[in-house]
Amino acid sequence: MKISFDKKADALAIVFKEGRVSRDDEIAKNVFAGFDRANELVEIQILDISKTDAPWFTVEAAARYLNKSERTILRWIESGKLKPKKVGREYRFSPTDLEKLVS
């Protein structure tokens, strides 16, 4: 995994594997998940990073980031392994919390 910040573009990129992005999905405002042709997650980009308080991942984005199912993420919330912020009816995860699970 590689994390980089492009000051000129004001964008943060989290690259999970080398490859060419063939499709981008906006998973939150100014947050894009890039997928290759095999529909595998290649990278996540957060745009206008200096204007953002903190980027947050949805359950779907966290599942893809951790290569787990959404149901597993929900089980981890119920067991206390993950402690998300609740925004309305949705859970949000900080990148720092998810990074702790990866390492």
Protein Blocks (a to p, Z undefined) as FASTA:
>chain_A
ZZdddfklopacddfbgcddfbdcdfbghiacdddfkopafbdcdehkllpfbdcddfkl
mmmmnopafklmmmmmmnomaccddehjbccddfklmmmmmZZ
